[in-house]
Amino acid sequence: MRTVVQRVKEASVSIEGSVKAQIGPGLLVLAGFEEADQREDLEWMVRKIVNLRIFDDSRGVMNLSLTEVSGQLLVVSQFTLHASTRKGNRPSYIKAAVPATAIPLYESFCTMMQHYAGTEVQTGIFGAEMEVTLVNDGPVTIIIDSKNRE
């Protein structure tokens, strides 16, 4: 599993010109799944994201987690995070999970995220053509891959 985590002042996802979900200060998480992902990958990723100390404390030091600042969450599926660009100029998505695998992983990830974060998780719609709008705070953008956890 691979994620791009962005600390945001606000973010939203629109589908066919209509806002599906939006958040205020918190995290926008772009999440990509591969065929090899297991429940352990999801659990590790959720704990990592919820506990990332990337929010400013009273001294302006990134020392607080999402839960400590009562931040909001927007999770958007993004299979292109598993693009391979090793050969040629057209990305290959061969490592990205097919929908039959990815949809249950995405749904489980969102459910776990809501449980661990203790806040409602806003989402896009898996497989839909989405427009994501955000105001990155910092900017703070972190890429996390569950296969690089050891």
DSSP file (Angstrom, degrees, kcal/mol; ACC not computed):
  #  RESIDUE AA STRUCTURE BP1 BP2  ACC     N-H-->O    O-->H-N    N-H-->O    O-->H-N    TCO  KAPPA ALPHA  PHI   PSI    X-CA   Y-CA   Z-CA
    1    1 A M              0   0    0      0, 0.0   145,-3.1     0, 0.0   146,-0.4   0.000 360.0 360.0 360.0 140.4    0.0    0.0    0.0
    2    2 A R  E     -AB  32 145A   0     30,-2.5    30,-3.0   143,-0.2     2,-0.3  -0.989 360.0-177.0-130.9 137.2    1.2    3.4   -0.9
    3    3 A T  E     -AB  31 144A   0    141,-3.0   141,-2.5    -2,-0.4     2,-0.5  -0.957  22.8-150.6-132.5 153.3   -0.1    6.8    0.3
    4    4 A V  E     -AB  30 143A   0     26,-2.1    26,-2.7    -2,-0.3     2,-0.5  -0.992  23.2-163.2-116.6 118.1    0.5   10.4   -0.2
    5    5 A V  E     -AB  29 142A   0    137,-3.4   137,-2.9    -2,-0.5     2,-0.5  -0.903   7.1-174.2-108.6 123.6   -0.4   12.3    3.0
    6    6 A Q  E     -AB  28 141A   0     22,-2.7    22,-2.5    -2,-0.5     2,-0.5  -0.970  22.5-137.5-122.6 126.7   -0.9   16.0    2.8
    7    7 A R  E     -AB  27 140A   0    133,-2.2   130,-3.4    -2,-0.5   133,-0.5  -0.698  38.0-173.4 -76.5 125.6   -1.5   18.3    5.7
    8    8 A V  E     -AB  26 136A   0     18,-2.6    18,-2.1    -2,-0.5   128,-0.2  -0.885  43.3-151.8-127.3 153.1   -4.2   20.7    4.5
    9    9 A K  E    S-     0   0A   0    126,-3.0     2,-0.3     1,-0.4   127,-0.1   0.751  94.7 -15.0 -83.0 -30.9   -6.1   23.8    5.6
   10   10 A E  E     + B   0 135A   0    125,-0.8   125,-2.5    16,-0.1    -1,-0.4  -0.956  66.4 179.7-164.8 155.6   -9.0   22.5    3.5
   11   11 A A  E     -CB  23 134A   0     12,-1.8    12,-2.9    -2,-0.3     2,-0.3  -0.983   1.4-178.7-157.8 153.9   -9.7   19.9    0.8
   12   12 A S  E     -CB  22 133A   0    121,-2.7   121,-2.7    -2,-0.3     2,-0.4  -0.984  17.0-144.3-151.0 160.5  -12.6   18.6   -1.3
   13   13 A V  E     -CB  21 132A   0      8,-2.5     7,-2.9    -2,-0.3     8,-1.6  -0.999  17.8-167.2-129.2 130.8  -13.4   16.0   -3.9
   14   14 A S  E     -CB  19 131A   0    117,-2.7   117,-2.5    -2,-0.4     2,-0.4  -0.905   6.9-163.1-118.7 146.1  -15.9   16.7   -6.7
   15   15 A I  E >  S-CB  18 130A   0      3,-2.7     3,-1.7    -2,-0.4   115,-0.1  -0.995  78.6 -11.6-129.9 124.7  -17.5   14.3   -9.1
   16   16 A E  T 3  S-     0   0    0    113,-0.5    -1,-0.1    -2,-0.4     3,-0.1   0.873 130.9 -52.8  52.1  42.1  -19.3   15.5  -12.2
   17   17 A G  T 3  S+     0   0    0      1,-0.2     2,-0.4    -3,-0.0    -1,-0.3   0.440 116.8 109.2  80.6   0.2  -19.1   19.1  -10.9
   18   18 A S  E <  S-C   15   0A   0     -3,-1.7    -3,-2.7     0, 0.0     2,-0.4  -0.927  74.1-116.4-114.5 134.0  -20.7   18.3   -7.6
   19   19 A V  E     +C   14   0A   0     -2,-0.4    -5,-0.3    -5,-0.2     3,-0.1  -0.517  31.0 178.3 -69.0 121.3  -18.8   18.3   -4.2
   20   20 A K  E     -     0   0A   0     -7,-2.9     2,-0.3    -2,-0.4    -6,-0.2   0.830  66.7  -3.5 -89.6 -39.7  -18.9   14.8   -2.8
   21   21 A A  E     -C   13   0A   0     -8,-1.6    -8,-2.5   101,-0.1    -1,-0.3  -0.994  61.2-179.8-153.9 150.3  -16.8   15.4    0.3
   22   22 A Q  E     -C   12   0A   0     -2,-0.3     2,-0.3   -10,-0.2   -10,-0.2  -0.992   3.7-169.7-153.9 151.3  -14.9   18.3    1.9
   23   23 A I  E     -C   11   0A   0    -12,-2.9   -12,-1.8    -2,-0.3     3,-0.1  -0.911  14.3-141.4-135.3 162.0  -12.9   18.9    5.1
   24   24 A G  S    S-     0   0    0      1,-0.3   -16,-0.1    -2,-0.3    -1,-0.1   0.093  73.7  -9.7 -94.7-144.7  -11.3   21.7    7.0
   25   25 A P  S    S+     0   0    0      0, 0.0    47,-2.3     0, 0.0    -1,-0.3  -0.261 103.3  70.6 -57.3 133.9   -7.9   21.5    8.6
   26   26 A G  E    S-Ad   8  72A   0    -18,-2.1   -18,-2.6    45,-0.3     2,-0.4  -0.951  82.2 -33.3 162.1-139.3   -6.6   17.9    8.7
   27   27 A L  E     -Ad   7  73A   0     45,-2.8    47,-2.2    -2,-0.3     2,-0.6  -0.962  28.2-157.4-125.7 135.0   -5.2   15.4    6.2
   28   28 A L  E     -Ad   6  74A   0    -22,-2.5   -22,-2.7    -2,-0.4     2,-0.6  -0.953  21.7-165.3-100.0 123.2   -5.9   14.5    2.6
   29   29 A V  E     -Ad   5  75A   0     45,-3.2    47,-2.8    -2,-0.6     2,-0.6  -0.947  11.0-162.8-117.0 115.3   -4.8   10.9    2.1
   30   30 A L  E     -Ad   4  76A   0    -26,-2.7   -26,-2.1    -2,-0.6     2,-0.5  -0.866  20.4-163.5 -91.5 125.3   -4.3    9.6   -1.5
   31   31 A A  E     -Ad   3  77A   0     45,-2.8    47,-2.9    -2,-0.6     2,-0.4  -0.946  14.4-177.0-123.7 126.1   -4.3    5.8   -1.2
   32   32 A G  E     -A    2   0A   0    -30,-3.0   -30,-2.5    -2,-0.5     2,-0.3  -0.957   9.8-158.4-120.5 139.8   -3.2    3.2   -3.7
   33   33 A F        -     0   0    0     -2,-0.4    64,-2.8   -32,-0.2     2,-0.3  -0.874   1.2-158.6-119.0 147.5   -3.4   -0.5   -3.3
   34   34 A E  B >   -F   96   0B   0     -2,-0.3     3,-2.1    62,-0.3    62,-0.2  -0.835  35.4-105.0-120.9 163.2   -1.5   -3.4   -4.9
   35   35 A E  T 3  S+     0   0    0     60,-1.0    61,-0.1    -2,-0.3    60,-0.1   0.795 117.0  57.6 -56.4 -31.8   -2.4   -7.0   -5.3
   36   36 A A  T 3  S+     0   0    0     59,-0.3    -1,-0.3     2,-0.0     2,-0.0   0.525  79.2 119.7 -80.8  -4.8    0.1   -8.1   -2.6
   37   37 A D    <   -     0   0    0     -3,-2.1     2,-0.2     3,-0.1    -4,-0.0  -0.341  40.5-175.5 -67.9 142.0   -1.5   -5.9    0.1
   38   38 A Q    >>  -     0   0    0     -2,-0.0     4,-1.5    67,-0.0     3,-0.8  -0.739  44.7 -91.0-126.7 173.8   -2.8   -7.6    3.2
   39   39 A R  H 3> S+     0   0    0      1,-0.2     4,-2.8    -2,-0.2     5,-0.2   0.855 124.0  61.1 -56.0 -36.8   -4.7   -6.5    6.4
   40   40 A E  H 3> S+     0   0    0      1,-0.2     4,-2.5     2,-0.2    -1,-0.2   0.869 101.4  53.0 -61.0 -36.3   -1.3   -6.0    8.1
   41   41 A D  H <> S+     0   0    0     -3,-0.8     4,-2.4     2,-0.2    -1,-0.2   0.921 111.0  46.6 -63.4 -43.4   -0.4   -3.3    5.5
   42   42 A L  H  X S+     0   0    0     -4,-1.5     4,-2.8     2,-0.2    -2,-0.2   0.942 113.3  47.5 -64.3 -48.6   -3.7   -1.5    6.1
   43   43 A E  H  X S+     0   0    0     -4,-2.8     4,-2.3     1,-0.2     5,-0.2   0.920 113.5  47.7 -60.6 -45.2   -3.3   -1.6    9.9
   44   44 A W  H  X S+     0   0    0     -4,-2.5     4,-2.4    -5,-0.2    -1,-0.2   0.931 113.6  48.1 -60.9 -45.5    0.3   -0.4    9.8
   45   45 A M  H  X S+     0   0    0     -4,-2.4     4,-2.7    -5,-0.2     5,-0.2   0.917 110.7  50.5 -63.9 -44.5   -0.6    2.4    7.4
   46   46 A V  H  X S+     0   0    0     -4,-2.8     4,-2.7     1,-0.2     5,-0.3   0.943 112.7  45.9 -59.4 -49.0   -3.5    3.6    9.5
   47   47 A R  H  X S+     0   0    0     -4,-2.3     4,-1.8    -5,-0.2    -1,-0.2   0.907 113.0  51.0 -61.5 -41.5   -1.5    3.7   12.7
   48   48 A K  H  X S+     0   0    0     -4,-2.4     4,-0.7    -5,-0.2    -2,-0.2   0.939 114.2  42.6 -61.4 -48.0    1.3    5.5   10.9
   49   49 A I  H >< S+     0   0    0     -4,-2.7     3,-1.0     1,-0.2    17,-0.4   0.940 113.9  49.5 -67.1 -47.6   -0.9    8.2    9.4
   50   50 A V  H 3< S+     0   0    0     -4,-2.7    17,-0.8     1,-0.2    16,-0.7   0.835 117.4  42.0 -61.9 -32.5   -3.0    8.8   12.6
   51   51 A N  H 3< S+     0   0    0     -4,-1.8    -1,-0.2    -5,-0.3    -2,-0.2   0.437  79.8 127.4 -97.6   0.1    0.1    9.1   14.7
   52   52 A L    <<  -     0   0    0     -3,-1.0     2,-1.5    -4,-0.7    14,-0.4  -0.382  56.8-140.7 -58.2 127.3    2.3   11.2   12.4
   53   53 A R        +     0   0    0      1,-0.2    12,-0.3    12,-0.2    -1,-0.1  -0.641  59.2 125.6 -92.1  79.6    3.5   14.2   14.3
   54   54 A I        +     0   0    0     -2,-1.5     2,-0.4    10,-0.8    -1,-0.2   0.210  42.0  93.0-124.4  12.4    3.1   16.8   11.5
   55   55 A F  E    S-G   64   0C   0      9,-2.3     9,-2.5    -3,-0.2     8,-2.0  -0.871  80.0-104.6-108.9 145.4    0.9   19.4   13.1
   56   56 A D  E     -G   62   0C   0     -2,-0.4     6,-0.2     6,-0.3     2,-0.1  -0.367  27.2-149.7 -70.7 139.3    2.3   22.5   14.9
   57   57 A D    >   -     0   0    0      4,-2.2     3,-2.0    -2,-0.1    -1,-0.1  -0.227  48.0 -76.0 -88.3-170.5    2.4   22.7   18.6
   58   58 A S  T 3  S+     0   0    0      1,-0.3    -2,-0.1     2,-0.1    -1,-0.0   0.688 134.5  53.0 -65.1 -17.6    2.1   26.1   20.5
   59   59 A R  T 3  S-     0   0    0      2,-0.2    -1,-0.3     0, 0.0     3,-0.1   0.384 120.2-107.1 -96.8   2.7    5.8   26.8   19.6
   60   60 A G  S <  S+     0   0    0     -3,-2.0     2,-0.4     1,-0.3    -2,-0.1   0.664  76.5 135.8  81.4  15.7    5.3   26.2   15.9
   61   61 A V        -     0   0    0     -6,-0.1    -4,-2.2     1,-0.0     2,-1.3  -0.828  66.3-115.0 -99.4 134.3    7.1   22.8   16.0
   62   62 A M  E    S+G   56   0C   0     -2,-0.4    -6,-0.3    -6,-0.2    -9,-0.1  -0.531  73.5 123.5 -68.0  98.9    5.6   19.8   14.1
   63   63 A N  E     +     0   0C   0     -8,-2.0     2,-0.3    -2,-1.3    -1,-0.2   0.336  43.8  84.0-142.0   0.7    5.0   17.8   17.2
   64   64 A L  E     -G   55   0C   0     -9,-2.5    -9,-2.3    -3,-0.2   -10,-0.8  -0.855  61.6-136.4-118.6 149.8    1.3   16.9   17.2
   65   65 A S     >  -     0   0    0     -2,-0.3     4,-1.2   -12,-0.3   -14,-0.2  -0.424  34.8 -97.3 -94.3 172.5   -0.7   14.2   15.6
   66   66 A L  T >4>S+     0   0    0    -16,-0.7     5,-2.6   -14,-0.4     3,-0.6   0.900 124.2  49.0 -53.8 -46.3   -4.1   14.3   13.8
   67   67 A T  G >45S+     0   0    0    -17,-0.8     3,-0.7     1,-0.2    -1,-0.2   0.845 105.8  57.3 -68.0 -32.7   -6.0   13.2   16.8
   68   68 A E  G 345S+     0   0    0      1,-0.2    -1,-0.2    -3,-0.1    -2,-0.2   0.746 114.4  37.9 -70.8 -22.5   -4.2   15.8   19.1
   69   69 A V  G <<5S-     0   0    0     -4,-1.2    -1,-0.2    -3,-0.6    -2,-0.2   0.329 108.8-121.3-106.9   5.9   -5.4   18.6   16.9
   70   70 A S  T < 5 -     0   0    0     -3,-0.7    -3,-0.2    -4,-0.4    -4,-0.1   0.902  50.0-180.0  53.5  44.3   -8.9   17.1   16.2
   71   71 A G      < -     0   0    0     -5,-2.6   -45,-0.3    -6,-0.2     2,-0.2  -0.297  23.0-121.3 -74.6 159.4   -8.0   17.2   12.5
   72   72 A Q  E     -d   26   0A   0    -47,-2.3   -45,-2.8   -48,-0.1     2,-0.4  -0.569  20.7-137.8 -97.9 164.3  -10.4   16.0    9.7
   73   73 A L  E     -de  27 121A   0     47,-0.7    49,-2.6   -47,-0.2     2,-0.4  -0.980  17.8-179.0-130.6 134.6   -9.7   13.3    7.1
   74   74 A L  E     -de  28 122A   0    -47,-2.2   -45,-3.2    -2,-0.4     2,-0.5  -0.986  12.6-168.3-127.7 120.8  -10.4   12.9    3.4
   75   75 A V  E     -de  29 123A   0     47,-2.8    49,-1.2    -2,-0.4     2,-0.4  -0.944   5.2-177.6-114.5 126.8   -9.3    9.6    1.8
   76   76 A V  E     -d   30   0A   0    -47,-2.8   -45,-2.8    -2,-0.5     2,-0.1  -0.986  25.3-125.9-126.1 128.9   -9.3    9.3   -2.0
   77   77 A S  E     +d   31   0A   0     -2,-0.4   -45,-0.2   -47,-0.2     2,-0.2  -0.477  30.3 175.9 -71.2 142.6   -8.4    6.1   -3.9
   78   78 A Q    >   -     0   0    0    -47,-2.9     3,-1.7    -2,-0.1     4,-0.1  -0.674  17.3-178.9-153.4  91.7   -5.6    6.6   -6.4
   79   79 A F  G >  S+     0   0    0      1,-0.3     3,-1.9    -2,-0.2   -47,-0.1   0.739  77.3  77.0 -64.5 -22.2   -4.3    3.6   -8.3
   80   80 A T  G >  S+     0   0    0      1,-0.3     3,-1.6     2,-0.2    -1,-0.3   0.618  72.8  80.9 -67.2 -10.1   -1.8    5.7  -10.2
   81   81 A L  G <  S+     0   0    0     -3,-1.7    -1,-0.3     1,-0.3    -2,-0.1   0.720  90.1  54.7 -65.5 -18.3    0.4    5.8   -7.0
   82   82 A H  G <  S+     0   0    0     -3,-1.9    13,-0.5    -4,-0.1    -1,-0.3   0.081  79.8 138.9-101.5  23.6    1.6    2.3   -8.2
   83   83 A A    <   -     0   0    0     -3,-1.6     2,-0.5    10,-0.1    10,-0.2  -0.449  44.2-146.5 -67.4 136.0    2.7    3.5  -11.6
   84   84 A S  B     +H   92   0D   0      8,-3.0     8,-2.3    -2,-0.2     3,-0.1  -0.925  21.3 173.9-103.2 127.8    5.9    2.1  -12.9
   85   85 A T        +     0   0    0     -2,-0.5    -1,-0.1     6,-0.2    -2,-0.0   0.103  45.2 111.5-117.8  20.2    7.9    4.6  -15.0
   86   86 A R  S    S+     0   0    0      1,-0.1     2,-0.4     6,-0.1    -1,-0.1   0.895  77.6  41.4 -62.9 -41.5   11.0    2.4  -15.5
   87   87 A K  S    S-     0   0    0      3,-0.1     3,-0.2    -3,-0.1    -1,-0.1  -0.907 114.5 -28.1-114.8 135.2   10.5    1.8  -19.2
   88   88 A G  S    S-     0   0    0     -2,-0.4     0, 0.0     1,-0.2     0, 0.0  -0.057  83.5 -73.5  64.6-164.3    9.4    4.3  -21.8
   89   89 A N  S    S+     0   0    0      2,-0.1    -1,-0.2     1,-0.0    -3,-0.0   0.419 104.3  85.9-114.0  -2.7    7.2    7.3  -21.2
   90   90 A R  S    S-     0   0    0     -3,-0.2    -3,-0.1    -5,-0.0    -6,-0.1  -0.899  80.8-125.4-102.3 116.6    3.8    5.6  -20.6
   91   91 A P        -     0   0    0      0, 0.0     2,-0.4     0, 0.0    -6,-0.2  -0.235  16.6-140.2 -60.4 145.5    3.3    4.5  -17.0
   92   92 A S  B     -H   84   0D   0     -8,-2.3    -8,-3.0     1,-0.1     3,-0.2  -0.896  12.7-169.0-105.4 137.2    2.5    0.9  -16.3
   93   93 A Y    >   +     0   0    0     -2,-0.4     3,-1.2   -10,-0.2   -10,-0.1  -0.014  46.1 125.4-112.8  28.3   -0.1    0.1  -13.6
   94   94 A I  T 3  S+     0   0    0      1,-0.3    -1,-0.1   -10,-0.1   -11,-0.1   0.770  73.4  51.5 -62.0 -27.9    0.6   -3.7  -13.5
   95   95 A K  T 3  S+     0   0    0    -13,-0.5   -60,-1.0    -3,-0.2   -59,-0.3   0.665  86.5 103.1 -83.5 -16.4    1.3   -3.6   -9.7
   96   96 A A  B <  S-F   34   0B   0     -3,-1.2   -62,-0.3   -14,-0.2     2,-0.1  -0.428  82.3-108.0 -68.1 139.7   -2.0   -1.7   -8.9
   97   97 A A        -     0   0    0    -64,-2.8   -64,-0.1    -2,-0.1    -1,-0.1  -0.388  30.6-115.2 -67.6 142.3   -4.7   -4.0   -7.5
   98   98 A V    >>  -     0   0    0      1,-0.1     4,-3.1    -2,-0.1     3,-1.7  -0.401  36.0-101.1 -70.0 156.2   -7.6   -4.8   -9.7
   99   99 A P  H 3> S+     0   0    0      0, 0.0     4,-2.5     0, 0.0    -1,-0.1   0.831 120.9  61.8 -52.1 -37.3  -11.0   -3.4   -8.5
  100  100 A A  H 34 S+     0   0    0      1,-0.2    -3,-0.0     2,-0.2    -2,-0.0   0.816 118.2  30.1 -61.1 -28.6  -12.1   -6.7   -7.1
  101  101 A T  H <> S+     0   0    0     -3,-1.7     4,-1.4     2,-0.1    -1,-0.2   0.842 121.4  50.3 -92.0 -43.8   -9.1   -6.6   -4.7
  102  102 A A  H  X S+     0   0    0     -4,-3.1     4,-3.1     1,-0.2     5,-0.2   0.856 101.2  59.8 -70.2 -37.9   -8.7   -2.9   -4.3
  103  103 A I  H  X S+     0   0    0     -4,-2.5     4,-2.7    -5,-0.2     5,-0.2   0.947 108.0  43.7 -61.3 -50.2  -12.3   -2.0   -3.4
  104  104 A P  H  > S+     0   0    0      0, 0.0     4,-2.4     0, 0.0    -1,-0.2   0.889 115.2  50.8 -61.9 -35.5  -12.5   -4.1   -0.3
  105  105 A L  H  X S+     0   0    0     -4,-1.4     4,-2.7     2,-0.2    -2,-0.2   0.933 111.6  47.5 -63.9 -45.2   -9.0   -2.9    0.7
  106  106 A Y  H  X S+     0   0    0     -4,-3.1     4,-2.4     2,-0.2     5,-0.2   0.924 113.2  47.6 -61.5 -46.2  -10.0    0.7    0.3
  107  107 A E  H  X S+     0   0    0     -4,-2.7     4,-2.2    -5,-0.2    -1,-0.2   0.908 113.6  47.5 -64.2 -41.8  -13.2    0.2    2.3
  108  108 A S  H  X S+     0   0    0     -4,-2.4     4,-2.9    -5,-0.2     5,-0.2   0.908 110.5  52.8 -64.4 -41.7  -11.4   -1.6    5.1
  109  109 A F  H  X S+     0   0    0     -4,-2.7     4,-2.6     1,-0.2    -2,-0.2   0.926 110.5  46.8 -59.4 -46.4   -8.7    1.1    5.1
  110  110 A C  H  X S+     0   0    0     -4,-2.4     4,-2.2     2,-0.2    -1,-0.2   0.894 112.9  49.4 -64.5 -40.5  -11.4    3.9    5.5
  111  111 A T  H  X S+     0   0    0     -4,-2.2     4,-2.1     2,-0.2    -2,-0.2   0.930 113.5  45.7 -63.8 -46.3  -13.2    1.9    8.2
  112  112 A M  H  X S+     0   0    0     -4,-2.9     4,-3.0     1,-0.2     5,-0.3   0.907 111.0  53.5 -62.8 -41.8   -9.9    1.4   10.2
  113  113 A M  H  X S+     0   0    0     -4,-2.6     4,-2.6    -5,-0.2     6,-0.3   0.912 109.1  48.6 -60.4 -43.2   -8.9    5.0    9.7
  114  114 A Q  H  X>S+     0   0    0     -4,-2.2     4,-1.6     2,-0.2     5,-0.6   0.905 113.4  47.9 -63.9 -41.3  -12.2    6.2   11.2
  115  115 A H  H  <5S+     0   0    0     -4,-2.1    -2,-0.2     2,-0.2    -1,-0.2   0.950 117.6  39.2 -64.0 -51.0  -11.9    3.8   14.1
  116  116 A Y  H  <5S+     0   0    0     -4,-3.0    -2,-0.2     1,-0.2    -1,-0.2   0.858 120.0  44.7 -71.7 -35.6   -8.3    4.7   15.0
  117  117 A A  H  <5S-     0   0    0     -4,-2.6    -1,-0.2    -5,-0.3    -2,-0.2   0.753  96.0-139.5 -80.9 -23.4   -8.6    8.4   14.3
  118  118 A G  T  <5 +     0   0    0     -4,-1.6     2,-0.3    -5,-0.3    -3,-0.2   0.769  68.6  97.2  70.4  24.5  -11.9    8.7   16.2
  119  119 A T  S   <S-     0   0    0     -5,-0.6    -1,-0.3    -6,-0.3    -2,-0.2  -0.971  84.5 -89.0-141.3 155.8  -13.3   11.0   13.5
  120  120 A E        -     0   0    0     -2,-0.3   -47,-0.7    -3,-0.1     2,-0.6  -0.395  38.8-138.2 -65.4 138.8  -15.5   10.6   10.5
  121  121 A V  E     -e   73   0A   0    -49,-0.1     2,-0.3    -2,-0.1   -47,-0.2  -0.889  10.1-150.5-102.5 121.8  -13.6    9.9    7.3
  122  122 A Q  E     -e   74   0A   0    -49,-2.6   -47,-2.8    -2,-0.6     2,-0.3  -0.656  23.3-174.4 -84.7 147.1  -14.8   11.7    4.2
  123  123 A T  E     -e   75   0A   0     -2,-0.3   -47,-0.2   -49,-0.2  -110,-0.1  -0.917  25.7-132.6-139.4 163.4  -14.2    9.8    0.9
  124  124 A G        -     0   0    0    -49,-1.2     2,-0.5    -2,-0.3   -49,-0.1  -0.063  48.1 -87.0 -87.6-158.1  -14.4   10.0   -2.8
  125  125 A I    >   -     0   0    0    -48,-0.1     3,-2.2    -2,-0.1   -49,-0.0  -0.983  43.6-111.4-120.1 123.1  -15.9    7.3   -4.9
  126  126 A F  T 3  S+     0   0    0     -2,-0.5     3,-0.1     1,-0.3   -48,-0.0  -0.251  98.8   5.5 -54.8 128.5  -13.7    4.4   -5.9
  127  127 A G  T 3  S+     0   0    0      1,-0.3    -1,-0.3   -50,-0.1     2,-0.1   0.331  98.0 128.8  82.7  -6.8  -13.1    4.4   -9.6
  128  128 A A  S <  S-     0   0    0     -3,-2.2     2,-0.8     1,-0.1    -1,-0.3  -0.415  71.1-106.4 -78.2 156.7  -14.9    7.6  -10.3
  129  129 A E        -     0   0    0     -3,-0.1  -113,-0.5    -2,-0.1     2,-0.3  -0.765  54.8-175.7 -79.5 110.6  -13.4   10.5  -12.3
  130  130 A M  E     -B   15   0A   0     -2,-0.8     2,-0.5  -115,-0.1  -115,-0.2  -0.817  30.0-147.6-118.5 150.7  -12.7   12.9   -9.4
  131  131 A E  E     -B   14   0A   0   -117,-2.5  -117,-2.7    -2,-0.3     2,-0.5  -0.979  19.3-160.8-112.7 120.5  -11.4   16.4   -9.1
  132  132 A V  E     -B   13   0A   0     -2,-0.5     2,-0.4  -119,-0.2  -119,-0.2  -0.891   7.1-172.8-105.9 127.4   -9.5   17.0   -5.9
  133  133 A T  E     +B   12   0A   0   -121,-2.7  -121,-2.7    -2,-0.5     2,-0.3  -0.951  13.0 163.5-118.6 137.5   -9.0   20.5   -4.6
  134  134 A L  E     -B   11   0A   0     -2,-0.4     2,-0.6  -123,-0.2  -123,-0.2  -0.997  38.6-143.5-152.0 155.5   -6.7   21.3   -1.7
  135  135 A V  E     -B   10   0A   0   -125,-2.5  -126,-3.0    -2,-0.3  -125,-0.8  -0.934  33.9-143.3-115.9 102.5   -4.9   24.1    0.2
  136  136 A N  E     -B    8   0A   0     -2,-0.6     2,-0.7  -128,-0.2  -128,-0.3  -0.453   9.1-139.0 -69.9 135.4   -1.7   22.4    1.3
  137  137 A D  E    S-     0   0A   0   -130,-3.4     3,-0.3     3,-0.2  -130,-0.2  -0.856  75.7 -14.3-101.7 110.3   -0.6   23.6    4.7
  138  138 A G  E    S-     0   0A   0     -2,-0.7     2,-0.1     1,-0.3    -1,-0.1  -0.537 107.0 -88.8 132.1 -70.1    3.1   24.2    5.0
  139  139 A P  E    S+     0   0A   0      0, 0.0     2,-0.5     0, 0.0    -1,-0.3   0.517  74.3 170.8 -74.1 143.8    3.4   22.6    2.5
  140  140 A V  E     +B    7   0A   0   -133,-0.5  -133,-2.2    -3,-0.3     2,-0.4  -0.972   3.7 161.3-123.9 114.6    3.6   19.3    4.2
  141  141 A T  E     -B    6   0A   0     -2,-0.5     2,-0.4  -135,-0.2  -135,-0.2  -0.993  11.2-176.8-136.6 125.7    3.5   16.2    1.9
  142  142 A I  E     -B    5   0A   0   -137,-2.9  -137,-3.4    -2,-0.4     2,-0.5  -0.984  15.0-150.5-129.6 133.2    4.7   12.8    2.9
  143  143 A I  E     -B    4   0A   0     -2,-0.4     2,-0.4  -139,-0.2  -139,-0.2  -0.888  17.9-174.8-102.1 129.3    4.8    9.6    0.9
  144  144 A I  E     -B    3   0A   0   -141,-2.5  -141,-3.0    -2,-0.5     2,-0.5  -0.988   9.1-170.4-128.8 132.3    4.5    6.3    2.8
  145  145 A D  E >   -B    2   0A   0     -2,-0.4     3,-1.9  -143,-0.2  -143,-0.2  -0.983  17.1-150.7-123.2 122.7    4.8    2.8    1.4
  146  146 A S  G >  S+     0   0    0   -145,-3.1     3,-0.9    -2,-0.5  -144,-0.1   0.710  96.7  64.2 -66.0 -18.4    3.8   -0.1    3.6
  147  147 A K  G 3  S+     0   0    0   -146,-0.4    -1,-0.3     1,-0.2     3,-0.3   0.585  98.6  55.8 -80.3  -8.4    6.4   -2.3    1.9
  148  148 A N  G <  S+     0   0    0     -3,-1.9    -1,-0.2     1,-0.2    -2,-0.1  -0.010  74.4 107.4-107.9  28.1    9.2   -0.1    3.2
  149  149 A R    <         0   0    0     -3,-0.9    -1,-0.2     1,-0.2    -2,-0.1   0.593 360.0 360.0 -86.2  -9.3    8.3   -0.4    6.9
  150  150 A E              0   0    0     -3,-0.3    -1,-0.2    -4,-0.1    -2,-0.1   0.459 360.0 360.0-103.0 360.0   11.2   -2.7    8.0
